Amino acid sequence: LWALAENTARAGLHVADEVRAYRRMAESGTPLPAIASAFAVTEAHVRRRLKLAHLPAPILDALKAGQIGLGHAQAF
């Protein structure tokens, strides 16, 4: 957790990478407050990103590539 948080602080994660990181942590049983603390963000922010965690990989890939915006991803 600490290494991930340190790397995030050094270079901000893209939204798609952030969603994937939060999902991996949540799936491994990490509680939401611990995820928020590890990334120095609010629990509400983590909740919003986790809503995108179940998007199909091609949509997250398109978001990462800049082919769609965050609003479009949220619409899915």
C-alpha positions as CSV (number, residue, x, y, z in Angstrom):
1,L,0.0,0.0,0.0
2,W,2.7,2.5,1.0
3,A,4.7,1.9,-2.2
4,L,1.6,2.4,-4.3
5,A,0.7,5.6,-2.5
6,E,4.2,6.9,-2.8
7,N,4.3,6.2,-6.5
8,T,0.9,8.0,-6.9
9,A,2.2,11.0,-5.0
10,R,5.2,11.2,-7.2
11,A,3.3,11.0,-10.5
12,G,-0.5,11.3,-10.5
13,L,-2.4,8.3,-11.8
14,H,-4.6,8.5,-14.8
15,V,-8.2,8.1,-13.9
16,A,-8.3,4.6,-15.6
17,D,-5.3,3.5,-13.6
18,E,-6.7,4.9,-10.4
19,V,-10.0,3.0,-11.0
20,R,-8.0,-0.2,-11.6
21,A,-5.8,0.3,-8.5
22,Y,-8.8,1.0,-6.3
23,R,-10.6,-2.1,-7.7
24,R,-7.6,-4.4,-7.0
25,M,-7.4,-3.1,-3.4
26,A,-11.1,-3.5,-2.8
27,E,-11.1,-7.0,-4.3
28,S,-8.3,-8.0,-2.0
29,G,-10.4,-7.0,1.0
30,T,-8.9,-3.6,1.7
31,P,-11.6,-1.4,3.4
32,L,-12.6,1.8,1.7
33,P,-11.2,4.1,4.4
34,A,-7.8,2.4,4.0
35,I,-7.9,2.8,0.2
36,A,-8.6,6.5,0.7
37,S,-5.9,6.9,3.3
38,A,-3.3,5.1,1.1
39,F,-3.9,7.5,-1.8
40,A,-4.6,10.6,0.4
41,V,-8.0,11.1,-1.1
42,T,-11.5,11.2,0.4
43,E,-13.7,8.2,0.8
44,A,-16.2,9.9,-1.5
45,H,-13.6,10.1,-4.2
46,V,-12.8,6.4,-3.9
47,R,-16.5,5.6,-4.0
48,R,-17.0,7.6,-7.2
49,R,-14.0,5.8,-8.8
50,L,-15.2,2.4,-7.7
51,K,-18.5,3.0,-9.5
52,L,-16.4,2.8,-12.7
53,A,-14.5,-0.3,-11.6
54,H,-17.0,-2.7,-13.2
55,L,-16.7,-1.1,-16.7
56,P,-15.4,-3.4,-19.4
57,A,-11.7,-3.2,-20.0
58,P,-12.1,-1.7,-23.5
59,I,-13.9,1.3,-22.0
60,L,-11.2,1.9,-19.4
61,D,-8.6,1.4,-22.1
62,A,-10.4,4.0,-24.3
63,L,-10.5,6.4,-21.3
64,K,-6.8,5.9,-20.7
65,A,-6.1,6.5,-24.4
66,G,-8.1,9.7,-24.4
67,Q,-10.6,8.3,-26.9
68,I,-13.4,9.0,-24.5
69,G,-13.7,11.4,-21.5
70,L,-14.6,10.7,-17.9
71,G,-18.1,11.8,-18.5
72,H,-18.5,9.3,-21.3
73,A,-17.1,6.5,-19.1
74,Q,-19.5,7.5,-16.3
75,A,-22.4,7.3,-18.8
76,F,-21.6,3.6,-19.4
